[in-house]
Amino acid sequence: MSDINVEELIRTMSAQRVEALRADLAADLQAAWEKGRAAGKAEGISEGEFRGRKQGVISVAVNLLRAGTDTATVAKAAELPEPLIRKIAQDNGITLA
């Protein structure tokens, strides 16, 4: 082989290797992006479910307090500490007896 053919072969092989590395990098980045997106979506759904449950418990506690249920019973039903039930009542303008 002549020197020119060898140099051309080296350049071609180098260019092919660079393209293969770029393709691998692009695939790795895409996979990492998809994995991160899925993890973020799952975390967001979990957080939303938690907030919804929390708001539901507070809403039921407020309704029970407005209906005249004593704080100890509301605390037991809502599975929350009684001081928190009193704070919820105060925050919602409910006067406790």
ABEGO torsion letter per residue (X at the ends): XBAAAAAAAAAAAAAAAAAAAAAAAAAAAAAAAAAAAAAAAAAAAAAAAAAAAAAAAAAAAAAAAAAGBBAAAAAAAAGBBAAAAAAAAAAAGBBBX
